[in-house]
Amino acid sequence: MNIAQPIPCGDPDRDQRRFEQIIGNSSALESVLEQVQRVAPTTSTVLVRGETGTGKELVARSIHNVSTRCGRPFVKLNCAALPFDLLESELFGHEKGAFTGAIAQKMGRFEMAHTGTLFLDEIGDIPLACQPKLLRVLQEQEFERLGSGRTLHVDVRVVAATHRDLAQMVRNNEFRSDLYYRLNVFPIMLPPLRQRREDIVPLMWHFVDLFGRKMGKTIRCIPPETMAAYVSHDWPGNIRELQNVIERAIILSNDGTLPNLLTADDGQQPAFSAAQPTLKDYERDLILHALQDANWIIGGSSGAALKLGIKRTTLMAKMKKLGISRPAQRGSKPAEPYGHGRTDSGQLGNADPPGVWPPPA
């Protein structure tokens, strides 16, 4: 989460205000900030772990801001947001003509982050096929663009983040052990919000002020019962969930008092709980709605990809990841789970009509 702008270098009070973007003074948070202070002046790779919504990107930015690289590029990439072919190009760049659609040379994120910091979010989702090349650039600080034989050298400090247990993934052969050890030079574990409850009230007032100014509304009072409900809540979505609840509460407030959205008036389950739909559920519903609206046409001017504002290949990758397939019509054979149909060798075939997936029986 990025809840404030980075502190500019050259500020005479920077040393005193270096962590003003991070709200709270709990012992658990102080321990994290102490680790940030220790590792920031070095060039060591940092692995930030923690549940979703705990502020991993904010900690990565703090490491960059406190380091000697402050004022130089801070580049970020979500490794879970792209399929393998696009991810490799985003990381290392490509030459013109390297693959279909590569109409111009493109600089990768490692080049963009030269002399600065590269933040690789959701590193646990990087495909196995891409991991050896990432390991090489971490060890040797060199790589080649896709379609090029020229070796490029960079000076990049890498901060990676994940909510997954990489050690267990190594044991399951889902993540390379040598890459894990190279990333895990200096691990920082972020505590969930339920383990730093004393920070909830300062965070509440911070978000009340932030969203109140954005919406032009003034919240003068947080009732004690509301405060107690928020402090005792487990916040499975952590700071991101708290932020979204406060934003909604300010929208619903009419009298300058922050309402309690955690307890339904009819005595049912809390309005925000661990049973709430996840981001993955919302993404799946959004994609399904777009596909149904487009009659299951993916590409083209009337396809679901255009409606969603993403590339056709990206939509297909997301459909595969989420297990979305076109419902089989009565009397037809079941639809393929992904792609344009498969040959006997397991490779994708090209026999299906372009832009329609899965093909009609």
N, C-alpha and C positions, 0 to 999 in steps of 0.2 A: 504494500500500500504506500502511496506517495501522498502524504497529507500536508506537505509544505514544500516550498522551494528549497533546493540545496543552498547552503551558506556560501556566498561568493568568496573566492580566495582574495586575499589582500585586505579583508576586513580586520581592523585592529583588535576587535573583540572576538575574533573567530575562535580562539582557544577556549574562551569562557562559554561560547554559545554553540559549540560544535555539534551538540546533540539536541538542539532545541526543537528539531522536527519530531523527535521521539517523545511521546507524552507518557509520564509516569515516573514514580520514584520508588517502586517496590524493590526489595532485595533481589528478586529474580531478574528484574530488568537491569538493575545496577551491575549484576554479574555479567550480563551480556555486553553492556557498554564497556566494562573493564576489558573484556576479551577483544572488543573492537579496537580499543586504544592500543592494546599490545600488538595486534597483528597489522594494523593499518600502515605503519611506517615501513613495513617490509614489502617484498615483492612476492611473498608466498601466496599460493592458491588457497582460497577459503571456501569451505563447503558449509552453507547455511541450511540447517534442517529445521523443520517445524511443521505443524499442522497448517492447513490452508487458512489464510486470513491472519496470520500472526505477524506479518510485516517483514517478510524476508527481503523484498526489494528495498524497503526503507533502510534496513541494516546494510545491504550492499551499497547503497548510496552513501551511507554514513562512512563506511570503510573508505570509499573513494574520496569523500570530502575531507577526511582527516589525513589522508595520505599525501605524499609529495606529488601525486598525480592530480591533485585538485586543480581545476581550471583546464584540464585536458579532457579528451572525449570520455564520456560515460555512455557506453553503447549496451543495449539490452536485447535479448532474443528469447522468446518463449519456445523451447524445444518441442513442446507438446502440440503446438499450434500448426505445424507443417508436416506434410508427408516427407518421406526420405529424400526423394529427388529434389524437392524444393528446399529442404533443410540444408543439404550439402551445399547447394548454390548460395543460400543465405549466409552460411558460415564462411565459405572460402571464395565465393565469387565464381564467375565463369567468363570465358572468352566468347566472342561473337561466333555463332555457328557451332558451339559446343554440343548443343542438342536442339531438337525441334522447338522453335519459339525463342531461341537465344539470338535475338536480332541485333544485340549490341553487347559490348563488354560491360560486365557488372562487377563492382567492388563488393567483397564480402564483409561481414561484420568484423572479422579479425583485422582487416585492413583499416576499416573505419575507426577501430579502437586503438590504433597504433599510438604508442606513448601513453595511453590511458588505461581504462578498465573496461572489461567485457563482462557483463552479467548474463549468465546462462541460466534462465529460470526453467524449472521442471527438467533438470538434467537426467532424471531417472527415466524419462520417456524417449531419450535419444535412441534411435535404432542401433542394433548391434553392428550392422554393416558400416555405420558411420563412425563408430567408436575408435577404430585404429587410427584414422586420420586425425581425430581430435586428440588422441593420446600423443601423436607425433608433434602436433603444434604446441601442446603443453610442455613437452620435454625439450624440443629443439627450437621452438619459436620460428618454425618455417613450414611452408606448405606450397602447393601449387593450385592455381585456379582450375576449375573444370575445363578441360580442353586445352590446357597449356602445359608445356614441359619446363617452363621457367620457374625456378624456386624463388619464392618471396620470403623475406625475413621481416619479422615484426617484433615489437617490444610491447607486449600486452600482459596486463595483470588480470587473471581470471577469478571471478567470484561466481560460484555455482550455487544453486538452491534446489531443494526438492522436499516434498512431503512424504516421499517413499523411503522405505528401509533398503538402502543400497546394499548393505552387507547381506541381507537376506536374499536380495536379487542376485548377488554374486553366487551364493550357495545354490540358487535355483538355476544357475547358468543363464540368467537373463541380463546380466551386466558383467562386463569384463573386469576381472580382479585387478589387472594392472592399471586400468583407468581409474577404478575406485580408489586405489592407494594414491594415485597421483592427484586426484581431486581432494582427498581427505587429509591433506597436509595439516590444515588448521580447521577443525570442525567447530561450528558454533550452533548450539541447540537453542532454539527460541521457545520459551515457555508458552503454553496456551493461556488464554485470558483467565480461565478458571483457576490457574495457579498464581495469578497476580491480581486478585480481586481488589486490592487497595488502589489499583490504577484505573478502575472502572469509572469512578466518579470524576477524576480529572479528564478522562477521555470523553465522558458524557458532556461536560461543559465545553470542551474543545469543539466537539461536533455541533453542539447547540449554537455556539458562536459562529462557526464556519458556515453552516447551512442557514442560520438566521440571517446573516449578512447577504448571502446569495439570494435568498427569497424575499428580503426586505421585511422580515418578521422578527419581532422581539419576544424572546422567552424569558420571563422574569422569575419564574418559579418552577422548581421540580419538587413536587410533593414528597414527603418522607416515605410514604408507602411505595411510590414509584421508584424512588432511589433504592429502597430496600429490595424491591423485586428485580431491578436490573443488576444489583450487586450480587444477589444470590443465584441468578441465572447462570447456567453452565456455558453458554455461548459456544455451541459446537462450531459455528462459523467464525469465532474469535472476533478480532477487531473489525474485520470487514462486515460481519453480521451486525455488530453494535452500531457501526457507522450507518448502515442501511436502515436499521430500526429507528435511529434518531432522526434521520432524514424524513422517514415516513411520518414519525410522530410530529415533527414540526409542520409538515403539510396539513395534518389533521387538526392541529391546535388552532383554536379560535379565540382564546381568552388570555394568551400569554403564559399559559400553564402547559408543561409538557405532559401529555397523556401517557398512561401505562398501557403499552400494547402487548405486554407479555401475558396478561390474564384476560380471557374472553369474558364478556359480560354474562354469558349464559352458563358459565361454570364448566365449559368444555376444556379441552387441552389447551395449553398456552399457544398463543398465536404464532410464536416463533419457537420452534423446538427442533430436536434432532430429527424428528419425523418430517420436517419441511422438505419440499422438493429440492434437489441439489441443482447446481449449475448444469451438470450433465443432463439431468431430466429436462430442464428448460431448453437446452440446446437440441435434444432429441425431439421434443414437441414442436419446436420452431421449424426444424428441418422437415418433419413429417407433414406439418401444415403446408409448407411451401411446395412439397412434392405432390401432395394431393391437389392443391390449387392449380399446379401446372400439369395435372394429369400424368404425373410421373415422368415428365420430360425433364432431363437434367440440363442440357446445353441449349444454345440458341436464344433467340430474342424472347421466346415465351417460356424458357426453361426455369427451373427452380434455382439454379446457380445465380442467374441474373437477379432474381427476386431477393435472394439473400445477400447479394453484393459480394460474392466470392467466386473464385475460379471453379470451372467444372471439375478439374482434377482434385481440388481441395474438397469439394462437396462429396465426391466419390470416396475419398479417403476417410472423411468423417462418417459417412454412411457405413463403411466397413467397420470402423472402430466402434460405432454405436450399435452395430448389428441390425441396421435398417434394411429391409428388402421389401419389394413390392408384393402386396398380398396376392396369392395365387387365386385366379378366377376359378369358378366351379367348372370341373371337368378338365382343367389344365394341369400340367405338371407343376410342381413347386418351383418358385422362382429361385434363380441363383442368388447366393447371399451377397455377391459383389462382382463388379466388373462387367465385361462384355461377353460373358460366357467363357468357359475354359476348355482347352484342348485336352487330349488324353495325357499329354505330358504335364498338365497342370498350369501351362502358360496361358495368358489371356489371348483369346481369339478375337477375330475381327468380323465375325459373320453377322453380328447383330446390327440393327439399324442405328446410325449415329445419333447420339443425343438422347436416346431412350434407354432407360435402365431400371430394372431388368427388362429384357425384351418381352413383348406380348407373346403368349403361346401361339 
